[in-house]
């Protein structure tokens, strides 16, 4: 599935990929401390692409952010977590 997604994302242009890479190292145009909506930061502790410390860094800077660590989940476990996260975002139900 991941390989198919990459193929589709890049079949016409790499511009989206370039924009994402650019966003990793340039200002976003707002401060994280300005976020005023319910925010959940979900992180799998077995993620080898992004360390848990990055999620902790975000949670400290976003007011009232809810930080959820899932033991033994990896980076792409987020794909299977998306339905639950979307319900949380749409309804505000407790995690």
C-alpha positions as CSV (number, residue, x, y, z in Angstrom):
1,X,0.0,0.0,0.0
2,X,2.8,2.4,0.9
3,X,4.6,1.8,-2.4
4,X,1.4,2.3,-4.3
5,X,0.8,5.6,-2.5
6,X,4.3,6.9,-3.2
7,X,3.9,6.0,-6.9
8,X,0.5,7.8,-7.1
9,X,1.9,10.8,-5.2
10,X,4.9,11.2,-7.5
11,X,3.5,10.1,-10.9
12,X,2.8,13.6,-12.1
13,X,5.3,15.7,-10.2
14,X,7.5,15.6,-7.1
15,X,6.4,19.1,-6.1
16,X,4.3,17.9,-3.2
17,X,7.2,15.9,-1.8
18,X,9.5,18.9,-2.3
19,X,6.9,21.1,-0.4
20,X,6.8,18.7,2.5
21,X,10.6,18.5,2.7
22,X,10.7,22.3,2.6
23,X,8.2,22.5,5.5
24,X,10.4,20.4,7.7
25,X,13.0,23.1,7.9
26,X,11.3,26.5,7.4
27,X,8.8,28.5,9.5
28,X,5.2,27.5,9.0
29,X,3.8,31.0,9.3
30,X,2.4,30.5,12.8
31,X,3.6,29.6,16.3
32,X,2.7,26.3,17.8
33,X,1.7,28.3,20.9
34,X,-1.1,30.0,18.9
35,X,-3.0,26.7,18.3
36,X,-6.2,27.0,20.2
37,X,-8.1,23.9,19.1
38,X,-8.1,20.5,20.7
39,X,-4.9,18.8,19.6
40,X,-3.8,15.2,20.0
41,X,-0.3,14.1,19.3
42,X,-0.2,10.3,18.8
43,X,3.1,8.6,18.7
44,X,4.2,4.9,18.3
45,X,7.2,4.3,20.6
46,X,8.7,1.9,18.0
47,X,8.8,4.6,15.3
48,X,12.3,4.6,13.8
49,X,11.5,7.6,11.5
50,X,10.5,10.1,14.2
51,X,11.7,9.9,17.8
52,X,9.2,10.2,20.7
53,X,11.2,13.3,21.8
54,X,9.8,15.2,18.8
55,X,6.2,14.5,19.9
56,X,7.1,15.6,23.4
57,X,8.6,18.8,22.0
58,X,5.4,19.5,20.1
59,X,3.2,18.7,23.1
60,X,5.1,21.2,25.3
61,X,4.6,24.0,22.7
62,X,0.9,23.4,21.8
63,X,-1.4,24.6,24.6
64,X,-3.4,21.7,26.2
65,X,-2.2,19.2,23.6
66,X,-3.0,15.6,24.5
67,X,0.1,13.4,24.0
68,X,-0.6,9.7,23.5
69,X,2.2,7.1,23.2
70,X,1.3,3.7,21.9
71,X,3.9,1.1,23.1
72,X,5.4,-1.0,20.4
73,X,3.6,0.8,17.5
74,X,5.7,2.0,14.6
75,X,5.5,4.9,12.2
76,X,3.0,3.3,9.8
77,X,0.7,2.1,12.6
78,X,-0.8,5.5,12.2
79,X,-2.6,4.2,9.2
80,X,-4.6,1.8,11.3
81,X,-5.1,4.4,14.0
82,X,-6.6,7.0,11.7
83,X,-10.3,5.9,12.1
84,X,-10.0,6.2,15.9
85,X,-8.2,9.6,15.7
86,X,-10.8,10.9,13.3
87,X,-13.6,10.0,15.7
88,X,-11.7,11.8,18.4
89,X,-11.3,14.9,16.2
90,X,-14.9,14.9,15.1
91,X,-16.6,14.3,18.4
92,X,-14.2,15.4,21.1
93,X,-14.7,12.1,22.8
94,X,-12.1,11.0,25.4
95,X,-9.3,8.9,24.1
